């Protein structure tokens, strides 16, 4: 890489960093809230990608961990307890990690649709439980003491999203453990035969994928000031993580964040223009179909310098010479 090219990249990154860090100063309240949501969903999509993209386990229960973080903050910040928000974060993270480890030990022995159904059943069970236990106040929900600062929540979500990316990138792309995760995704039997403790690695990936949503759930609860089971444990929260990661690029370090940014902005603009209608679901369905058919590696495959059409090569019965020409 030439010095001029390197200098140009550094300049572009510096400009982007300045724009991102000064959003509350120039974007206005509406776009600050939109970009706060972008940061949150980017982090959630990256978290789901740890298990779904890198480990190869499709989970439909990640809303559970988002809800655990939200309820840990909401319950501990109630008037009778008066916990500081930052002190509630470790509690939510610990609870999410414990649940992921306990549930992951038996369910990660399943594969494919069986694991997906098991995680979906877990999410539904926790949702129903949250509507009847006393400390959640059921469907009536909990009110959290408000903190009227949109800038605080923007920077909180931004820091959480950046730390999520740096953590997942370092662990999954630049460490031995990351290679072990990808090895068990590609061929678990072979990974086990070369000495990888696949059970331990899978549980660790599940725990990592669970604690990140707990952090975002806690910040989101403090941000919106009111939660109930449907707002933080509903299945559509997981569904959005899955779709965002799929559209952006499964198993890519930043592809899910790209998909999250695109879909969330489109969603907010669609709602502003047409109202909160179910027609948005049809639009997302059509987009997912197009991506699966023409960009199976997600939107990142459109960008020069990243892996392209790896899934297509696996799916199509190409001969070796044809594959090499591609």
C-alpha positions in Angstrom: 0.0 0.0 0.0 1.4 3.4 -1.0 1.8 6.2 1.4 -0.8 8.3 -0.4 -3.3 5.5 -0.2 -2.6 5.0 3.5 -2.9 8.7 4.1 -6.2 8.8 2.3 -7.6 6.0 4.3 -6.5 7.5 7.6 -8.1 10.8 6.6 -11.4 9.1 5.7 -11.4 7.3 9.0 -10.6 10.5 10.9 -13.5 12.3 9.2 -15.9 9.4 9.9 -14.7 9.3 13.6 -15.3 13.0 14.0 -18.8 12.8 12.5 -19.8 9.8 14.6 -18.4 11.4 17.8 -20.2 14.7 17.2 -23.6 13.3 16.2 -25.6 14.9 19.1 -24.2 18.3 18.2 -25.3 18.4 14.5 -27.9 15.6 13.9 -30.8 16.9 16.0 -32.9 14.8 18.4 -34.6 12.7 15.8 -31.5 11.5 14.0 -29.7 11.1 17.3 -32.3 8.7 18.4 -32.2 6.9 15.0 -28.4 6.5 15.2 -28.7 5.4 18.8 -31.0 2.6 17.6 -28.5 1.8 14.8 -25.7 1.3 17.4 -27.9 -0.9 19.5 -29.1 -3.2 16.6 -25.6 -3.3 15.1 -24.3 -4.7 18.5 -27.1 -7.2 18.7 -26.6 -8.4 15.2 -22.9 -8.8 15.9 -23.7 -10.7 19.1 -26.0 -13.1 17.3 -23.4 -13.6 14.6 -21.0 -15.1 17.1 -23.3 -18.1 17.5 -25.2 -18.1 14.2 -22.4 -17.0 11.8 -19.2 -18.3 13.4 -20.3 -21.3 15.4 -23.1 -22.3 12.9 -25.9 -22.6 15.5 -29.1 -20.8 14.5 -30.7 -19.5 17.6 -34.2 -18.1 17.9 -34.0 -17.4 21.6 -31.6 -14.5 21.9 -34.3 -12.1 23.0 -34.1 -13.9 26.3 -30.6 -12.4 27.0 -31.7 -9.0 25.9 -34.7 -9.2 28.3 -32.5 -10.4 31.2 -30.3 -7.4 30.9 -33.3 -5.1 30.7 -35.0 -6.6 33.7 -31.9 -6.7 35.8 -31.6 -2.9 35.3 -35.3 -2.2 35.7 -35.7 -4.3 38.9 -32.6 -3.0 40.6 -33.3 0.6 39.8 -36.8 0.5 41.3 -37.5 3.2 44.0 -37.1 0.6 46.8 -33.5 -0.3 45.7 -32.0 2.8 44.0 -29.1 1.0 42.4 -26.9 3.0 40.1 -27.4 2.1 36.5 -23.7 1.1 36.0 -23.9 -1.3 38.9 -26.8 -3.1 37.4 -24.8 -4.0 34.2 -22.7 -6.7 35.8 -25.7 -8.3 37.3 -27.5 -8.6 34.0 -24.3 -9.9 32.3 -23.7 -12.5 35.0 -27.4 -13.7 34.8 -27.2 -14.0 31.0 -23.9 -15.8 31.1 -25.2 -18.3 33.8 -28.3 -19.0 31.8 -26.4 -19.5 28.6 -24.0 -21.9 30.2 -26.7 -23.9 31.9 -29.0 -24.1 28.9 -26.1 -24.4 26.4 -24.7 -27.6 27.9 -27.6 -29.8 26.9 -29.0 -27.8 23.9 -25.7 -27.4 22.0 -25.6 -31.2 21.6 -28.5 -30.6 19.1 -27.9 -29.4 15.6 -29.9 -27.6 12.9 -33.6 -27.2 13.3 -33.5 -29.1 16.7 -31.3 -26.5 18.3 -33.4 -23.6 16.7 -36.6 -25.1 18.1 -35.0 -25.6 21.6 -33.9 -22.0 21.8 -37.3 -20.8 20.5 -39.0 -22.9 23.2 -36.7 -21.3 25.8 -37.6 -17.8 24.7 -41.3 -18.6 24.8 -41.0 -20.1 28.3 -39.1 -17.1 29.7 -41.6 -14.8 28.1 -44.5 -16.6 29.8 -42.7 -16.8 33.1 -42.0 -13.0 33.0 -45.8 -12.3 32.7 -46.6 -14.2 35.9 -43.8 -13.7 38.4 -44.2 -10.9 40.8 -40.9 -9.0 40.5 -41.5 -8.2 36.8 -45.0 -6.8 37.6 -46.3 -8.9 34.7 -47.8 -7.3 31.7 -48.2 -4.1 33.6 -44.5 -3.6 33.4 -41.9 -1.6 35.3 -41.2 2.1 35.2 -37.5 3.1 35.4 -36.4 6.5 36.7 -35.8 8.6 33.7 -32.5 10.3 32.7 -33.3 13.0 30.2 -30.1 13.0 28.1 -30.3 11.7 24.5 -26.5 12.3 24.2 -25.8 9.9 27.1 -27.7 7.1 25.5 -26.2 7.7 22.1 -22.7 7.5 23.5 -23.6 4.5 25.7 -24.9 2.6 22.7 -21.9 3.7 20.6 -19.3 2.6 23.1 -21.1 -0.7 23.6 -21.3 -1.3 19.9 -17.6 -0.4 19.3 -16.5 -2.7 22.2 -18.7 -5.5 20.8 -17.1 -5.2 17.4 -13.5 -5.0 18.9 -14.2 -8.0 21.2 -15.8 -10.2 18.6 -13.2 -9.3 15.9 -10.3 -10.0 18.2 -11.6 -13.2 19.6 -13.0 -14.7 16.4 -10.6 -13.4 13.7 -7.4 -12.9 15.6 -7.2 -15.7 18.1 -6.7 -19.4 18.3 -10.1 -19.8 19.9 -11.8 -18.1 16.9 -10.2 -20.7 14.6 -11.6 -23.4 16.9 -15.1 -22.0 16.7 -15.0 -21.9 12.9 -13.5 -25.4 12.8 -16.4 -26.9 14.7 -18.8 -25.0 12.5 -17.3 -26.5 9.4 -16.9 -30.0 10.6 -17.4 -30.8 14.3 -16.2 -34.4 14.1 -13.0 -33.4 12.4 -12.4 -30.6 15.0 -12.9 -33.1 17.8 -10.5 -35.5 16.2 -7.7 -33.0 16.2 -8.0 -32.3 19.9 -10.5 -29.4 20.1 -12.8 -29.6 23.1 -15.9 -28.8 21.1 -18.3 -28.8 24.0 -16.3 -26.2 25.9 -15.8 -24.0 22.8 -19.5 -24.1 21.9 -20.6 -23.2 25.4 -18.0 -20.3 25.4 -19.4 -19.0 22.1 -22.9 -19.3 23.4 -22.0 -17.3 26.6 -20.2 -14.6 24.6 -23.2 -14.4 22.3 -25.5 -14.0 25.3 -23.7 -11.4 27.5 -23.6 -8.8 24.8 -27.4 -8.6 24.3 -27.7 -8.3 28.1 -25.6 -5.1 28.0 -27.7 -3.6 25.2 -30.9 -4.7 27.0 -29.9 -2.8 30.1 -29.1 0.4 28.2 -32.3 0.1 26.3 -34.4 -0.3 29.4 -32.8 2.8 31.0 -33.3 4.7 27.7 -37.0 3.9 27.2 -37.9 4.1 30.9 -40.6 1.5 30.7 -40.5 -2.3 29.9 -42.9 -5.2 30.0 -42.4 -8.8 28.7 -43.5 -8.0 25.2 -41.2 -5.1 24.8 -38.0 -6.9 25.7 -38.6 -10.6 25.4 -40.8 -10.8 22.2 -39.7 -13.1 19.4 -39.4 -10.3 16.9 -36.3 -9.0 18.7 -34.5 -12.2 17.8 -36.0 -12.3 14.4 -34.5 -8.8 13.6 -31.1 -10.0 14.8 -31.2 -13.0 12.5 -32.4 -11.0 9.5 -29.9 -8.2 10.0 -27.0 -10.7 10.3 -28.2 -12.6 7.2 -28.6 -9.5 5.0 -25.3 -8.0 6.2 -23.2 -11.2 5.9 -23.2 -14.2 8.2 -19.8 -15.1 9.6 -18.3 -11.8 8.7 -16.7 -9.5 11.3 -18.7 -6.4 10.5 -21.3 -7.5 7.9 -24.1 -7.9 10.5 -23.6 -4.4 11.6 -24.0 -3.2 8.1 -27.2 -5.1 7.7 -28.4 -3.7 11.0 -27.7 -0.1 10.0 -29.5 -0.5 6.7 -32.6 -2.3 8.0 -33.1 -0.1 11.0 -32.9 3.1 9.1 -35.2 1.7 6.4 -37.6 0.6 9.1 -37.8 4.0 10.8 -38.3 5.8 7.5 -40.9 3.3 6.4 -42.8 3.8 9.7 -42.5 7.5 9.5 -43.9 7.5 5.9 -46.6 4.8 6.1 -47.2 4.2 9.7 -46.6 1.0 11.8 -48.1 -1.4 9.3 -47.4 -5.1 8.5 -46.5 -4.2 5.0 -42.9 -3.6 6.2 -42.7 -7.4 6.9 -43.4 -8.1 3.2 -40.6 -5.6 2.2 -38.2 -7.3 4.5 -39.2 -10.8 3.3 -38.6 -9.7 -0.3 -35.2 -8.3 0.6 -34.2 -11.5 2.4 -35.3 -13.5 -0.6 -33.2 -11.3 -3.0 -30.1 -11.6 -0.7 -30.4 -15.4 -0.4 -30.8 -15.8 -4.1 -28.2 -13.3 -5.4 -26.0 -12.3 -2.5 -25.8 -15.4 -0.2 -22.8 -13.9 1.6 -24.7 -10.8 2.3 -24.1 -7.1 1.4 -20.4 -7.4 2.3 -19.9 -9.4 -0.9 -20.5 -6.2 -2.9 -17.5 -4.5 -1.3 -14.1 -5.1 -3.0 -11.6 -6.9 -0.9 -13.9 -9.1 1.1 -14.8 -12.8 0.6 -17.3 -13.3 -2.2 -19.8 -16.0 -2.9 -18.3 -18.7 -0.7 -21.7 -20.2 0.0 -22.5 -20.3 -3.7 -19.4 -22.4 -4.3 -20.4 -24.8 -1.6 -24.0 -25.1 -2.9 -23.4 -25.4 -6.7 -21.9 -28.6 -8.1 -18.9 -27.1 -9.8 -16.0 -29.1 -11.1 -12.6 -28.2 -9.8 -11.4 -26.3 -13.0 -14.6 -24.3 -13.0 -14.2 -23.4 -9.3 -10.6 -22.4 -9.9 -11.5 -20.1 -12.8 -14.0 -18.3 -10.5 
